[in-house]
C-alpha cells in the first residue's frame, strides 16, 4: 500500500507544480516550450494521482476479499457442548 500512497503524493505534487507553472506562465511571459512543459507536468501529475487513488481503492478491496476472519478465538470457556453440536451440524451439512 505504501507505493500506491507514494504515487498519490507524487501525483499531487506534480499537479501543484504544473498549476503553479501554468498560472505564472499566464501572468508573465513564458516561452512556448515552458508552457508545454508545465502542461505536460500537470497532465502527468493528474494521471499519476488517478492511478494512485484507483490503486489504493483496489488494494483495499483485495485485502478485504481475502476472507480472513475478523478475529481469532484463542480459548473457548464453558461452551464445549454447544461447540460440539455446531461442528457436528457443519459436518452433517458438508458430507450429508
RAWO-V402224 format. One record per run of one state. SS is the DSSP state (H for helix, E for strand, C for the rest). FROM is the first residue (numbers start at 1). TO is the last residue. If there is no record, write none. Layout:
BEGIN
ss=SS from=FROM to=TO
ss=SS from=FROM to=TO
END
This chain:
BEGIN
ss=C from=1 to=1
ss=H from=2 to=27
ss=C from=28 to=31
ss=H from=32 to=64
ss=C from=65 to=79
ss=H from=80 to=95
ss=C from=96 to=96
END
